[in-house]
């Protein structure tokens, strides 16, 4: 097994095409196929499957690629720093459920960076993609929540993917809605008072399990439900259709605007906001700074 072979399989996985990978690597397609075949023979596993949609990574291949990406990236960093004598960029990537406070924390992190080269990435996405991005080294940290309902299942998934979960803070359940909503002025809202208004939730795609829901109390019976893919659309639905969603109650007016309020739901249920990272992998300095910023939201 060589670094060249590792770079080859990473490029194939990224392009999902043997021909495209060969072109970008400046090697012939037969040479590339032969290198992959030799690697598979050495590892005694199949890394890729050919389908009419292109190249698909196998389950065994996904696990191997998570390590291969790390090796290729480390080789690149070493080469830039000690061979090409380049100043290494400050790099950090985070994936998260649709939390405006986590985006705001990312913005604060970026504002703290001194002058110099850096490469930052933020992915506000579905729950299973948060987990996959951390497992596949696309993100260093994944921000999500656990509660009494999903904790056992999610922690099993974390363990299977060699991830570990660290709690940041515990908060109650709140109703997030427009300031013009009929219930917006109440000090607390009972669940039965919400029955005539649409409950808004984030679409989870193929992994549309209750355990992957971004909203707590997802198994309750809702008379009206609307699913959406992004936070901006959800805010529009709150205004235009008097919709609501259940959340942590942490509001970021700088990002979402001042037309929304968070009212505590009349329940004893809680949610724990935390983050996942790869097991036995220390956080980078930027990762540590980001976590410290996130912790402040538990004190508000």
LOTIZA-664595 format. One record per residue (C-alpha): residue number from 1; residue in three letters; x, y, z. Coordinates in Angstrom, 3 decimals, always signed. Example, Ala and Ser with C-alpha at 12.3 -4.5 7.8 and 13.67 -1.06 7.14 Angstrom:
# residues 2
REC  pos  code        px        py        pz
REC    1   ALA   +12.300    -4.500    +7.800
REC    2   SER   +13.670    -1.060    +7.140
This chain:
# residues 300
REC  pos  code        px        py        pz
REC    1   UNK    +0.000    +0.000    +0.000
REC    2   UNK    +1.388    +3.380    -1.021
REC    3   UNK    +0.405    +7.009    -0.569
REC    4   UNK    -0.130    +7.165    -4.318
REC    5   UNK    -2.730    +4.411    -4.101
REC    6   UNK    -4.424    +6.200    -1.202
REC    7   UNK    -4.553    +9.425    -3.215
REC    8   UNK    -6.024    +7.479    -6.135
REC    9   UNK    -8.903    +5.954    -4.152
REC   10   UNK    -9.715    +9.292    -2.476
REC   11   UNK    -9.916   +10.987    -5.880
REC   12   UNK   -12.151    +8.219    -7.253
REC   13   UNK   -14.484    +8.533    -4.253
REC   14   UNK   -14.650   +12.307    -4.683
REC   15   UNK   -15.341   +12.277    -8.435
REC   16   UNK   -17.492    +9.099    -8.412
REC   17   UNK   -15.961    +8.292   -11.783
REC   18   UNK   -12.891    +6.309   -12.814
REC   19   UNK   -12.497    +8.361   -16.002
REC   20   UNK   -12.767   +11.738   -14.239
REC   21   UNK   -10.358   +10.622   -11.528
REC   22   UNK    -7.828    +9.446   -14.120
REC   23   UNK    -8.048   +12.764   -15.966
REC   24   UNK    -7.565   +14.824   -12.791
REC   25   UNK    -4.689   +12.617   -11.652
REC   26   UNK    -3.040   +12.698   -15.119
REC   27   UNK    -2.830    +8.912   -15.336
REC   28   UNK    -4.399    +6.485   -17.776
REC   29   UNK    -7.654    +4.823   -16.837
REC   30   UNK    -6.164    +1.290   -17.114
REC   31   UNK    -3.250    +2.302   -14.846
REC   32   UNK    -5.661    +3.729   -12.284
REC   33   UNK    -7.884    +0.649   -12.376
REC   34   UNK    -4.838    -1.578   -11.983
REC   35   UNK    -3.592    +0.371    -8.957
REC   36   UNK    -6.992    +0.099    -7.283
REC   37   UNK    -7.236    -3.604    -8.083
REC   38   UNK    -3.789    -4.215    -6.572
REC   39   UNK    -4.784    -2.333    -3.433
REC   40   UNK    -8.040    -4.297    -3.093
REC   41   UNK    -6.129    -7.557    -3.493
REC   42   UNK    -3.694    -6.494    -0.785
REC   43   UNK    -6.465    -5.422    +1.601
REC   44   UNK    -8.766    -8.369    +0.755
REC   45   UNK   -11.750    -6.003    +0.459
REC   46   UNK   -13.735    -4.391    -2.338
REC   47   UNK   -13.531    -0.587    -2.226
REC   48   UNK   -15.835    +0.392    -5.093
REC   49   UNK   -18.827    -0.916    -7.010
REC   50   UNK   -19.718    +0.154   -10.558
REC   51   UNK   -23.371    +1.143   -11.107
REC   52   UNK   -25.278    +2.960   -13.834
REC   53   UNK   -24.951    +6.072   -11.646
REC   54   UNK   -21.193    +5.790   -11.522
REC   55   UNK   -18.772    +4.586    -8.877
REC   56   UNK   -20.220    +3.783    -5.431
REC   57   UNK   -18.078    +3.277    -2.341
REC   58   UNK   -18.753    +0.003    -0.494
REC   59   UNK   -19.370    -0.149    +3.246
REC   60   UNK   -15.863    -1.532    +3.812
REC   61   UNK   -14.542    +1.089    +1.423
REC   62   UNK   -16.127    +3.942    +3.400
REC   63   UNK   -14.303    +2.846    +6.553
REC   64   UNK   -11.000    +2.523    +4.707
REC   65   UNK   -11.472    +5.889    +2.968
REC   66   UNK   -11.959    +7.661    +6.295
REC   67   UNK    -8.385    +6.657    +7.174
REC   68   UNK    -7.061    +7.178    +3.651
REC   69   UNK    -8.308   +10.783    +3.586
REC   70   UNK    -6.516   +11.485    +6.829
REC   71   UNK    -3.246   +10.045    +5.507
REC   72   UNK    -3.490   +11.993    +2.247
REC   73   UNK    -4.242   +15.219    +4.107
REC   74   UNK    -1.382   +14.697    +6.559
REC   75   UNK    +1.000   +13.986    +3.682
REC   76   UNK    -0.125   +17.202    +1.991
REC   77   UNK    +0.429   +19.226    +5.170
REC   78   UNK    +3.881   +17.752    +5.746
REC   79   UNK    +4.871   +18.368    +2.131
REC   80   UNK    +3.680   +21.983    +2.214
REC   81   UNK    +5.345   +22.714    +5.533
REC   82   UNK    +8.684   +20.891    +5.208
REC   83   UNK    +9.247   +20.349    +1.473
REC   84   UNK    +7.646   +23.393    -0.123
REC   85   UNK    +8.201   +25.494    +3.033
REC   86   UNK    +4.715   +26.954    +2.911
REC   87   UNK    +3.059   +28.409    +5.982
REC   88   UNK    +0.292   +25.987    +6.907
REC   89   UNK    -3.248   +27.345    +6.669
REC   90   UNK    -5.371   +27.417    +9.792
REC   91   UNK    -8.119   +24.893    +9.039
REC   92   UNK   -11.402   +24.114   +10.773
REC   93   UNK   -14.687   +22.564    +9.663
REC   94   UNK   -17.888   +22.037   +11.638
REC   95   UNK   -21.185   +20.354   +10.772
REC   96   UNK   -24.346   +21.079   +12.710
REC   97   UNK   -28.064   +20.639   +12.912
REC   98   UNK   -29.940   +23.836   +12.035
REC   99   UNK   -28.784   +25.934   +14.993
REC  100   UNK   -28.375   +29.672   +14.443
REC  101   UNK   -26.335   +29.938   +17.653
REC  102   UNK   -23.817   +27.426   +16.274
REC  103   UNK   -23.510   +29.523   +13.101
REC  104   UNK   -23.121   +32.659   +15.202
REC  105   UNK   -20.356   +30.943   +17.203
REC  106   UNK   -18.632   +30.068   +13.917
REC  107   UNK   -18.788   +33.717   +12.861
REC  108   UNK   -17.257   +34.788   +16.174
REC  109   UNK   -14.463   +32.241   +15.711
REC  110   UNK   -13.699   +33.645   +12.266
REC  111   UNK   -13.626   +37.196   +13.597
REC  112   UNK   -11.015   +36.180   +16.176
REC  113   UNK    -8.545   +34.894   +13.599
REC  114   UNK    -5.499   +37.044   +13.122
REC  115   UNK    -4.333   +38.122    +9.675
REC  116   UNK    -3.085   +35.144    +7.709
REC  117   UNK    -4.259   +32.274    +5.543
REC  118   UNK    -7.094   +30.120    +6.801
REC  119   UNK    -9.647   +27.668    +5.426
REC  120   UNK   -12.933   +27.383    +7.307
REC  121   UNK   -16.050   +25.393    +6.485
REC  122   UNK   -19.509   +25.238    +8.060
REC  123   UNK   -22.205   +22.722    +7.099
REC  124   UNK   -25.752   +23.272    +8.428
REC  125   UNK   -27.333   +19.982    +7.450
REC  126   UNK   -29.298   +16.836    +8.280
REC  127   UNK   -28.563   +14.832   +11.434
REC  128   UNK   -27.123   +11.777    +9.696
REC  129   UNK   -24.906   +14.011    +7.542
REC  130   UNK   -23.546   +15.705   +10.666
REC  131   UNK   -22.475   +12.269   +11.884
REC  132   UNK   -21.173   +11.154    +8.465
REC  133   UNK   -19.167   +14.354    +7.979
REC  134   UNK   -17.309   +13.859   +11.252
REC  135   UNK   -16.794   +10.155   +10.613
REC  136   UNK   -15.422   +10.836    +7.120
REC  137   UNK   -13.108   +13.654    +8.282
REC  138   UNK   -15.079   +16.265    +6.366
REC  139   UNK   -15.676   +18.060    +9.666
REC  140   UNK   -13.717   +18.058   +12.893
REC  141   UNK   -16.798   +18.630   +15.050
REC  142   UNK   -20.524   +17.918   +14.736
REC  143   UNK   -23.045   +19.885   +16.820
REC  144   UNK   -26.342   +18.175   +17.686
REC  145   UNK   -28.586   +17.300   +20.608
REC  146   UNK   -29.586   +14.209   +22.556
REC  147   UNK   -32.539   +13.670   +24.878
REC  148   UNK   -34.163   +10.828   +26.777
REC  149   UNK   -35.792    +9.542   +23.587
REC  150   UNK   -32.886    +9.437   +21.121
REC  151   UNK   -29.852    +9.206   +23.414
REC  152   UNK   -29.529    +5.405   +23.507
REC  153   UNK   -29.851    +5.018   +19.725
REC  154   UNK   -27.596    +7.946   +18.812
REC  155   UNK   -24.852    +6.954   +21.246
REC  156   UNK   -24.903    +3.454   +19.749
REC  157   UNK   -24.459    +5.019   +16.296
REC  158   UNK   -21.639    +7.221   +17.617
REC  159   UNK   -19.838    +4.176   +19.033
REC  160   UNK   -20.256    +2.185   +15.806
REC  161   UNK   -18.667    +5.064   +13.885
REC  162   UNK   -15.828    +5.538   +16.408
REC  163   UNK   -17.175    +8.888   +17.537
REC  164   UNK   -17.692   +10.232   +21.028
REC  165   UNK   -20.254   +12.712   +22.321
REC  166   UNK   -19.474   +15.558   +24.716
REC  167   UNK   -22.323   +17.545   +26.343
REC  168   UNK   -22.084   +21.344   +26.305
REC  169   UNK   -25.220   +22.416   +28.175
REC  170   UNK   -28.735   +21.282   +29.056
REC  171   UNK   -31.749   +23.414   +28.191
REC  172   UNK   -35.515   +23.193   +28.359
REC  173   UNK   -37.855   +22.921   +25.390
REC  174   UNK   -39.186   +26.143   +23.875
REC  175   UNK   -41.644   +27.090   +21.148
REC  176   UNK   -40.079   +29.255   +18.448
REC  177   UNK   -42.568   +31.423   +16.555
REC  178   UNK   -43.264   +34.809   +15.006
REC  179   UNK   -43.833   +37.807   +17.286
REC  180   UNK   -47.201   +38.184   +15.550
REC  181   UNK   -48.314   +34.672   +16.483
REC  182   UNK   -51.413   +34.590   +18.753
REC  183   UNK   -49.417   +32.683   +21.412
REC  184   UNK   -46.287   +34.834   +21.262
REC  185   UNK   -47.187   +36.952   +24.294
REC  186   UNK   -47.645   +34.072   +26.723
REC  187   UNK   -45.138   +33.249   +29.462
REC  188   UNK   -45.527   +29.507   +28.826
REC  189   UNK   -47.324   +27.509   +26.149
REC  190   UNK   -49.145   +24.236   +26.745
REC  191   UNK   -48.807   +21.585   +24.055
REC  192   UNK   -52.554   +21.411   +23.479
REC  193   UNK   -52.596   +25.129   +22.645
REC  194   UNK   -50.462   +24.397   +19.569
REC  195   UNK   -52.849   +21.900   +17.981
REC  196   UNK   -54.389   +24.366   +15.485
REC  197   UNK   -51.046   +25.643   +14.189
REC  198   UNK   -48.633   +23.845   +11.820
REC  199   UNK   -45.584   +22.259   +13.431
REC  200   UNK   -42.471   +22.959   +11.366
REC  201   UNK   -39.577   +20.513   +11.191
REC  202   UNK   -36.456   +19.930    +9.140
REC  203   UNK   -36.582   +17.240    +6.458
REC  204   UNK   -34.152   +14.385    +7.126
REC  205   UNK   -34.233   +12.767    +3.686
REC  206   UNK   -33.730    +9.027    +3.410
REC  207   UNK   -32.787    +8.768    +7.097
REC  208   UNK   -36.190   +10.116    +8.162
REC  209   UNK   -36.298    +8.349   +11.532
REC  210   UNK   -37.752    +9.813   +14.718
REC  211   UNK   -34.309    +9.318   +16.245
REC  212   UNK   -32.761   +11.661   +13.654
REC  213   UNK   -35.358   +14.408   +14.089
REC  214   UNK   -33.831   +17.793   +14.904
REC  215   UNK   -36.867   +18.733   +16.973
REC  216   UNK   -37.627   +17.236   +20.382
REC  217   UNK   -40.937   +15.470   +21.084
REC  218   UNK   -41.015   +14.286   +17.470
REC  219   UNK   -43.192   +11.250   +18.284
REC  220   UNK   -46.122   +13.279   +19.569
REC  221   UNK   -49.285   +13.488   +17.492
REC  222   UNK   -49.338   +16.728   +15.487
REC  223   UNK   -52.500   +17.751   +13.652
REC  224   UNK   -50.592   +19.784   +11.050
REC  225   UNK   -46.960   +19.349   +10.042
REC  226   UNK   -44.770   +21.031    +7.416
REC  227   UNK   -41.246   +19.914    +6.576
REC  228   UNK   -38.594   +22.134    +5.067
REC  229   UNK   -34.922   +21.905    +4.105
REC  230   UNK   -33.530   +25.216    +5.334
REC  231   UNK   -33.781   +27.688    +8.180
REC  232   UNK   -34.759   +30.704    +6.046
REC  233   UNK   -37.817   +28.899    +4.671
REC  234   UNK   -38.816   +27.833    +8.164
REC  235   UNK   -38.715   +31.443    +9.346
REC  236   UNK   -40.884   +32.469    +6.378
REC  237   UNK   -43.410   +29.771    +7.278
REC  238   UNK   -43.546   +31.040   +10.848
REC  239   UNK   -44.576   +34.455    +9.548
REC  240   UNK   -46.760   +33.433    +6.622
REC  241   UNK   -48.552   +30.416    +8.116
REC  242   UNK   -48.301   +31.017   +11.862
REC  243   UNK   -46.139   +27.930   +12.126
REC  244   UNK   -43.894   +27.031   +15.037
REC  245   UNK   -41.057   +24.693   +15.867
REC  246   UNK   -39.739   +23.209   +19.104
REC  247   UNK   -36.188   +24.163   +19.945
REC  248   UNK   -33.598   +24.971   +22.604
REC  249   UNK   -34.886   +28.503   +23.062
REC  250   UNK   -31.565   +30.130   +22.180
REC  251   UNK   -32.314   +33.035   +19.836
REC  252   UNK   -29.808   +34.851   +17.618
REC  253   UNK   -31.486   +38.049   +16.478
REC  254   UNK   -28.371   +39.108   +14.566
REC  255   UNK   -28.908   +36.219   +12.145
REC  256   UNK   -32.642   +35.475   +12.252
REC  257   UNK   -33.879   +39.027   +12.764
REC  258   UNK   -35.934   +40.479   +15.595
REC  259   UNK   -39.350   +39.280   +14.430
REC  260   UNK   -39.304   +36.001   +16.354
REC  261   UNK   -39.659   +34.955   +19.979
REC  262   UNK   -38.977   +31.873   +22.029
REC  263   UNK   -41.583   +30.866   +24.628
REC  264   UNK   -40.981   +28.000   +27.084
REC  265   UNK   -43.119   +24.925   +26.466
REC  266   UNK   -45.005   +23.703   +29.547
REC  267   UNK   -43.055   +20.457   +29.930
REC  268   UNK   -40.322   +18.977   +32.077
REC  269   UNK   -38.541   +17.525   +29.030
REC  270   UNK   -35.006   +18.751   +28.367
REC  271   UNK   -32.427   +18.474   +25.612
REC  272   UNK   -28.652   +18.278   +25.854
REC  273   UNK   -26.725   +20.259   +23.255
REC  274   UNK   -23.305   +18.763   +22.600
REC  275   UNK   -20.778   +17.840   +19.977
REC  276   UNK   -19.298   +14.707   +18.480
REC  277   UNK   -15.710   +14.224   +17.405
REC  278   UNK   -13.593   +11.306   +16.287
REC  279   UNK   -12.534    +9.039   +19.115
REC  280   UNK    -8.949    +9.453   +20.361
REC  281   UNK    -8.397   +12.484   +18.102
REC  282   UNK    -7.526   +15.688   +19.985
REC  283   UNK    -9.244   +18.878   +18.929
REC  284   UNK    -7.272   +21.431   +16.973
REC  285   UNK    -6.684   +24.861   +18.496
REC  286   UNK    -9.504   +26.272   +16.374
REC  287   UNK   -11.747   +23.409   +17.439
REC  288   UNK   -11.024   +24.154   +21.088
REC  289   UNK   -11.765   +27.861   +20.584
REC  290   UNK   -15.048   +27.047   +18.854
REC  291   UNK   -16.171   +24.798   +21.713
REC  292   UNK   -15.360   +27.497   +24.262
REC  293   UNK   -17.519   +29.955   +22.299
REC  294   UNK   -20.390   +27.452   +22.152
REC  295   UNK   -20.300   +26.922   +25.910
REC  296   UNK   -21.180   +30.594   +26.439
REC  297   UNK   -24.653   +29.984   +25.001
REC  298   UNK   -25.445   +27.656   +27.887
REC  299   UNK   -24.901   +30.552   +30.290
REC  300   UNK   -27.336   +32.957   +28.593
